[in-house]
């Protein structure tokens, strides 16, 4: 009854209030080479917008890509030298907008919002002049200049496929033994519980490794998504995420009483959070604070960030060290809990 009556209410509240494709509160950086009244006014107007939060004022152009690689900003705005002088003497000036196009939809929205704010400023200072001021915007899309959607959904699909294969299928393995009546034979054998739990994970580890290879081959040769970083690091991080998913599936399997229960818990408990809270479909920074906090315990959020950083941006281990550490901690926690909660007696 809770599922039948409560699920529609929960979903309409979450999708209507918390989850939105609209981009808000995006972190931006500004490189102001002019530092005059015009650029200061434009900076204040951008920062005052609901769409942007000024994260950092940059000093040199080389800092722009560094900030993108750190993952702290989604858009950088570069004002050239003599911005106000160009407006006053030549009636025109230029602004460069640099966006992180690893997520092309977000990049498009952010550049459109910034352009609209700049055009609004241009219209306000024109004051019906015979020769109106013209501020042109130059777009630069980092990591994905052609704005291919595959650059965004390939990391998301990798997270979903590995999570489904590992968590859902592993979640029913131990429960299936209980329902078939073969668990009694396993429990009276000399095998220790730790070996029983780990043995259930090995087949899906091998299967998921094959899935990684097939997804990467299709991504590179069919979808033309390059692997800009280390292939070895990408495979290592994928195996680490597989271990997280396997450990979580084993934990669910060790506690559930039926295959139906195990599958339901893994589907509702992991698949939906992966879709909604990983940042794949909906920007996490737009969500209310409680959902942003909950998203930190979703393993797919960290793996999705790792794949984008390594595969699309070409970062090394130092660029994804925090995410790697978090996934490693999840493996230890879930596997320890699964072994501890494994019942050595059925009665």
C-alpha positions as CSV (number, residue, x, y, z in Angstrom):
1,X,0.0,0.0,0.0
2,X,2.9,2.3,0.7
3,X,4.3,1.7,-2.8
4,X,1.0,2.0,-4.5
5,X,-0.2,5.1,-2.7
6,X,3.1,6.7,-1.6
7,X,5.3,6.3,-4.7
8,X,3.2,8.7,-6.9
9,X,3.3,11.4,-4.3
10,X,7.0,11.0,-3.7
11,X,7.8,11.1,-7.4
12,X,5.7,14.1,-8.2
13,X,7.3,16.1,-5.4
14,X,10.8,15.0,-6.3
15,X,10.5,15.6,-10.0
16,X,8.4,18.7,-9.7
17,X,10.4,20.5,-6.9
18,X,13.8,19.0,-6.5
19,X,14.9,17.7,-9.9
20,X,15.1,20.1,-12.9
21,X,17.1,20.4,-16.0
22,X,17.3,24.2,-15.5
23,X,20.8,25.3,-14.6
24,X,21.1,27.6,-11.5
25,X,23.8,28.6,-9.1
26,X,26.6,27.4,-11.4
27,X,30.1,28.3,-10.3
28,X,31.9,30.7,-12.6
29,X,35.3,32.4,-12.8
30,X,36.1,35.8,-14.2
31,X,39.4,37.0,-15.7
32,X,39.2,40.7,-15.8
33,X,42.2,42.1,-17.8
34,X,40.6,45.6,-18.0
35,X,39.5,46.3,-14.4
36,X,37.4,49.3,-15.3
37,X,33.9,50.5,-14.4
38,X,32.2,48.6,-17.3
39,X,33.7,45.2,-16.4
40,X,33.0,45.7,-12.7
41,X,29.4,46.5,-13.5
42,X,29.1,43.4,-15.8
43,X,30.7,41.2,-13.2
44,X,28.3,42.4,-10.5
45,X,25.4,41.8,-12.8
46,X,26.5,38.3,-13.6
47,X,27.1,37.5,-9.9
48,X,23.7,38.9,-8.9
49,X,22.0,36.5,-11.4
50,X,20.3,33.4,-10.0
51,X,22.1,31.4,-12.6
52,X,25.7,32.1,-11.5
53,X,27.8,32.2,-8.4
54,X,31.2,33.9,-8.7
55,X,33.7,31.3,-7.5
56,X,37.0,33.0,-8.3
57,X,38.6,36.0,-9.9
58,X,41.5,34.8,-12.0
59,X,44.8,36.6,-12.6
60,X,46.1,34.9,-15.7
61,X,44.7,33.1,-18.7
62,X,46.6,29.9,-17.9
63,X,44.5,29.6,-14.7
64,X,41.3,29.1,-16.7
65,X,41.8,25.5,-17.7
66,X,43.4,24.7,-14.3
67,X,40.1,25.7,-12.7
68,X,38.1,23.6,-15.2
69,X,40.3,20.6,-14.5
70,X,39.7,21.0,-10.7
71,X,36.0,20.8,-11.5
72,X,35.3,23.9,-9.5
73,X,33.7,26.0,-12.3
74,X,31.4,25.4,-15.3
75,X,32.0,28.7,-17.1
76,X,34.8,31.3,-17.3
77,X,34.3,34.9,-18.6
78,X,37.3,36.7,-20.0
79,X,37.3,40.5,-20.4
80,X,40.1,41.8,-22.7
81,X,42.3,44.8,-21.9
82,X,40.8,48.3,-22.5
83,X,37.2,47.0,-22.5
84,X,35.6,50.3,-21.5
85,X,37.9,52.3,-23.8
86,X,36.9,50.1,-26.8
87,X,33.3,50.7,-26.0
88,X,33.7,54.5,-25.7
89,X,36.0,55.0,-28.7
90,X,35.0,52.3,-31.1
91,X,31.5,51.6,-29.9
92,X,32.3,47.9,-29.7
93,X,34.0,45.4,-27.4
94,X,34.4,41.7,-27.0
95,X,33.9,39.1,-24.2
96,X,35.1,35.5,-24.3
97,X,32.9,32.8,-22.8
98,X,34.7,29.5,-22.0
99,X,32.4,26.6,-21.0
100,X,33.0,23.1,-19.9
101,X,31.4,21.2,-22.8
102,X,31.9,17.7,-21.2
103,X,28.2,18.3,-20.5
104,X,27.1,20.0,-23.7
105,X,23.5,20.8,-22.6
106,X,24.7,22.6,-19.5
107,X,27.4,24.4,-21.5
108,X,24.8,25.7,-24.0
109,X,22.5,26.9,-21.3
110,X,25.3,28.7,-19.4
111,X,26.6,30.5,-22.4
112,X,23.1,31.5,-23.4
113,X,22.4,32.9,-19.9
114,X,25.6,34.8,-19.9
115,X,25.0,36.2,-23.4
116,X,21.5,37.3,-22.4
117,X,22.9,39.2,-19.3
118,X,25.6,40.8,-21.4
119,X,23.1,41.9,-24.0
120,X,20.9,43.3,-21.3
121,X,23.8,45.4,-20.1
122,X,24.5,46.5,-23.6
123,X,21.0,47.7,-24.1
124,X,21.0,49.6,-20.8
125,X,24.1,51.6,-21.6
126,X,23.2,52.4,-25.2
127,X,20.5,55.0,-24.3
128,X,19.2,55.4,-27.8
129,X,22.6,56.4,-29.2
130,X,22.8,56.9,-33.0
131,X,25.8,54.5,-32.9
132,X,24.8,51.9,-30.3
133,X,27.4,50.1,-28.2
134,X,28.0,46.5,-29.4
135,X,29.4,43.8,-27.1
136,X,30.1,40.6,-29.1
137,X,30.7,37.3,-27.3
138,X,33.2,34.7,-28.5
139,X,32.4,31.1,-27.4
140,X,34.9,28.5,-26.6
141,X,33.8,25.0,-25.7
142,X,36.5,23.0,-23.8
143,X,36.8,19.2,-24.1
144,X,33.9,18.9,-26.6
145,X,34.0,21.6,-29.2
146,X,31.5,19.8,-31.4
147,X,29.0,19.6,-28.5
148,X,28.4,15.9,-29.0
149,X,25.8,14.4,-26.6
150,X,27.8,11.1,-26.4
151,X,30.5,12.9,-24.3
152,X,27.9,13.2,-21.5
153,X,25.8,10.0,-21.8
154,X,28.7,7.5,-22.2
155,X,30.0,8.1,-18.6
156,X,26.4,7.9,-17.4
157,X,25.6,4.7,-19.3
158,X,28.8,3.1,-17.9
159,X,27.7,3.9,-14.4
160,X,24.2,2.5,-14.9
161,X,25.2,-0.6,-16.7
162,X,27.9,-1.6,-14.2
163,X,25.6,-0.8,-11.3
164,X,22.7,-2.8,-12.7
165,X,24.7,-5.9,-13.7
166,X,26.7,-5.9,-10.4
167,X,24.3,-4.8,-7.7
168,X,21.0,-6.3,-9.0
169,X,22.4,-9.6,-10.2
170,X,24.6,-10.1,-7.2
171,X,21.8,-9.2,-4.8
172,X,19.8,-12.3,-5.8
173,X,22.7,-14.8,-5.7
174,X,22.8,-15.7,-1.9
175,X,19.0,-15.4,-1.7
176,X,18.6,-17.8,-4.6
177,X,20.6,-20.4,-2.7
178,X,18.3,-20.1,0.2
179,X,15.2,-20.5,-1.9
180,X,16.6,-23.5,-3.7
181,X,17.6,-25.2,-0.5
182,X,21.2,-25.5,-1.4
183,X,22.4,-23.0,1.2
184,X,22.3,-25.8,3.8
185,X,24.8,-27.8,1.8
186,X,27.1,-24.7,1.5
187,X,26.9,-23.9,5.2
188,X,27.9,-27.4,6.4
189,X,30.9,-27.5,4.0
190,X,34.4,-26.6,5.2
191,X,34.2,-23.2,3.3
192,X,34.3,-20.2,5.5
193,X,31.5,-17.5,5.1
194,X,34.0,-15.0,3.7
195,X,34.8,-17.3,0.9
196,X,31.1,-18.0,0.2
197,X,30.4,-14.3,-0.1
198,X,33.4,-13.5,-2.2
199,X,32.8,-16.5,-4.5
200,X,29.4,-15.1,-5.4
201,X,31.0,-11.9,-6.6
202,X,33.6,-13.4,-8.9
203,X,31.4,-14.3,-11.9
204,X,29.9,-10.8,-12.1
205,X,33.3,-9.2,-11.7
206,X,34.4,-11.0,-14.9
207,X,31.2,-10.2,-16.7
208,X,31.4,-6.6,-15.8
209,X,35.0,-6.4,-17.0
210,X,33.8,-7.6,-20.4
211,X,31.1,-5.0,-20.3
212,X,33.7,-2.3,-19.7
213,X,35.7,-3.4,-22.7
214,X,32.6,-3.5,-25.0
215,X,31.4,0.0,-23.9
216,X,34.8,1.5,-24.4
217,X,35.3,0.0,-27.8
218,X,31.9,1.2,-28.9
219,X,32.4,4.6,-27.5
220,X,35.8,5.1,-29.2
221,X,35.1,3.4,-32.6
222,X,31.4,4.0,-33.1
223,X,30.5,7.1,-31.1
224,X,33.9,8.7,-31.6
225,X,34.3,9.6,-28.0
226,X,38.1,9.8,-27.3
227,X,39.9,8.5,-24.2
228,X,42.0,11.5,-23.5
229,X,43.4,10.2,-20.2
230,X,45.1,7.0,-19.2
231,X,43.3,3.9,-20.3
232,X,44.9,2.0,-17.4
233,X,43.5,4.5,-14.9
234,X,40.1,4.4,-16.5
235,X,39.9,0.6,-16.3
236,X,41.3,0.6,-12.7
237,X,38.6,3.1,-11.6
238,X,35.9,1.1,-13.4
239,X,37.0,-2.1,-11.6
240,X,36.9,-0.2,-8.3
241,X,33.3,0.9,-9.0
242,X,32.4,-2.7,-9.9
243,X,33.8,-3.8,-6.5
244,X,31.6,-1.1,-4.8
245,X,28.5,-2.4,-6.7
246,X,29.3,-6.0,-6.0
247,X,29.9,-5.3,-2.3
248,X,26.6,-3.5,-2.1
249,X,24.8,-6.3,-3.9
250,X,26.2,-8.8,-1.5
251,X,25.1,-6.8,1.5
252,X,21.6,-6.6,0.1
253,X,21.6,-10.4,-0.7
254,X,22.8,-11.3,2.8
255,X,19.9,-9.6,4.4
256,X,17.0,-10.2,2.0
257,X,14.7,-13.2,2.5
258,X,13.6,-13.6,-1.2
259,X,14.8,-12.9,-4.7
260,X,11.9,-10.5,-5.2
261,X,12.8,-8.5,-2.2
262,X,16.5,-8.4,-3.1
263,X,15.7,-7.2,-6.7
264,X,13.2,-4.6,-5.5
265,X,15.7,-3.2,-3.0
266,X,18.5,-3.0,-5.5
267,X,16.3,-1.5,-8.2
268,X,14.6,1.2,-6.1
269,X,17.6,1.7,-3.7
270,X,20.3,2.0,-6.4
271,X,18.9,2.4,-9.9
272,X,16.7,5.4,-9.2
273,X,19.3,7.3,-7.1
274,X,21.8,6.7,-10.0
275,X,19.4,8.3,-12.4
276,X,18.4,11.2,-10.2
277,X,21.3,12.0,-7.9
278,X,24.5,11.1,-9.8
279,X,24.5,14.3,-11.9
280,X,24.0,12.3,-15.1
281,X,20.4,13.5,-15.8
282,X,20.0,16.4,-13.4
283,X,22.6,18.9,-12.2
284,X,23.3,18.2,-8.5
285,X,24.1,21.8,-7.7
286,X,20.5,22.8,-8.5
287,X,19.0,20.5,-6.0
288,X,17.9,21.4,-2.4
289,X,20.6,21.0,0.3
290,X,19.1,17.7,1.7
291,X,19.3,16.0,-1.7
292,X,22.8,17.4,-2.4
293,X,23.9,15.8,0.9
294,X,22.2,12.4,0.1
295,X,23.8,12.4,-3.4
296,X,27.2,12.0,-1.7
297,X,26.4,8.5,-0.6
298,X,25.5,7.4,-4.2
299,X,28.5,5.6,-5.6
300,X,27.5,6.4,-9.2
301,X,28.0,10.1,-8.6
302,X,31.7,9.7,-7.8
303,X,32.3,7.2,-10.7
304,X,30.5,9.5,-13.2
305,X,32.7,12.3,-12.1
306,X,35.8,10.1,-12.5
307,X,34.9,8.9,-16.0
308,X,34.3,12.4,-17.2
309,X,37.5,13.7,-15.7
310,X,39.7,10.8,-17.0
311,X,38.1,10.0,-20.3
312,X,36.9,13.4,-21.4
313,X,39.2,15.9,-19.7
314,X,42.3,13.7,-19.6
315,X,43.1,14.1,-15.9
316,X,45.4,11.8,-14.0
317,X,45.1,10.1,-10.6
318,X,45.8,13.4,-8.8
319,X,42.7,14.9,-10.4
320,X,40.4,12.2,-9.2
321,X,42.1,11.2,-5.9
322,X,39.3,12.3,-3.7
323,X,36.7,10.3,-5.7
324,X,39.0,7.3,-5.7
325,X,39.4,7.5,-2.0
326,X,35.7,7.7,-1.4
327,X,35.0,4.6,-3.6
328,X,37.7,2.7,-1.9
329,X,36.1,3.5,1.5
330,X,32.8,2.3,0.2
331,X,34.2,-1.0,-0.9
332,X,35.7,-1.7,2.5
333,X,32.5,-0.6,4.3
334,X,30.0,-2.6,2.2
335,X,32.1,-5.7,1.9
336,X,32.8,-5.8,5.7
337,X,29.1,-5.3,6.4
338,X,28.1,-8.0,3.9
339,X,30.5,-10.6,5.5
340,X,29.5,-9.6,9.1
341,X,25.7,-9.9,8.3
342,X,26.0,-13.2,6.4
343,X,23.9,-15.7,8.4
344,X,25.8,-19.0,9.0
345,X,22.5,-20.5,10.3
346,X,19.2,-20.4,8.4
347,X,17.0,-21.0,11.4
